[in-house]
């Protein structure tokens, strides 16, 4: 575990403490987390918030390998998949986000090839497949049990891996979706480069992350803050005016409150 005294993104040290808290409830995944305090720190230079101490690569990989047992506690993978995909459209967050994307592009929007990065159990791919009936679907997911579930329950081609510069290297996509993933990514600049390389010119990128306004509305010990693999907290300004700025054009963004009172920042970009 390493404690950062500089911003892991821009490497500068113009920092301000945002929140300090216990890291409780995760030692079943990462035993040496016990007794550790976590800090959320704002980088004044890039307007980004980061957590410290940070898990080592080995600890993070162990967490992702073992994620499943926690996520599906009390529910079999298929019960989870059925519950999420059987919500009616007006109650389905996945349906709502695709309706939002379509509203921003055109109601006739019909992407031929779609990649979901961090596709989890495949519930978004399933909804994508129901809306874009002709599209070829692809997913990349590091947790093997999730990847196996999505292979079984969707028509998408799934690779069980971390998204990097080799992922689906022979393909170019019209739409890339990436939900609740960016906050786990260590090297943000590499991620932008790799996403850009997989998108066609004028292709669309949909990003969804926890929004910084969570700090105003969620209690301090909320899992969004204590989850050990959450490395960053984003706001609109950092993502649109800094990280994605030179490669992507902003189409639209919004912050929505989920049924569980979390704040999600949704952004739609188009590749230049
Ligand atoms: Zn910074």
Boltz pocket constraint, residues with backbone or C-beta under 6 A from the ligand:
constraints:
  - pocket:
      binder: B
      contacts: [[A, 7], [A, 8], [A, 9], [A, 10], [A, 11], [A, 12], [A, 43], [A, 44], [A, 45], [A, 46], [A, 47], [A, 48]]
      max_distance: 6.0
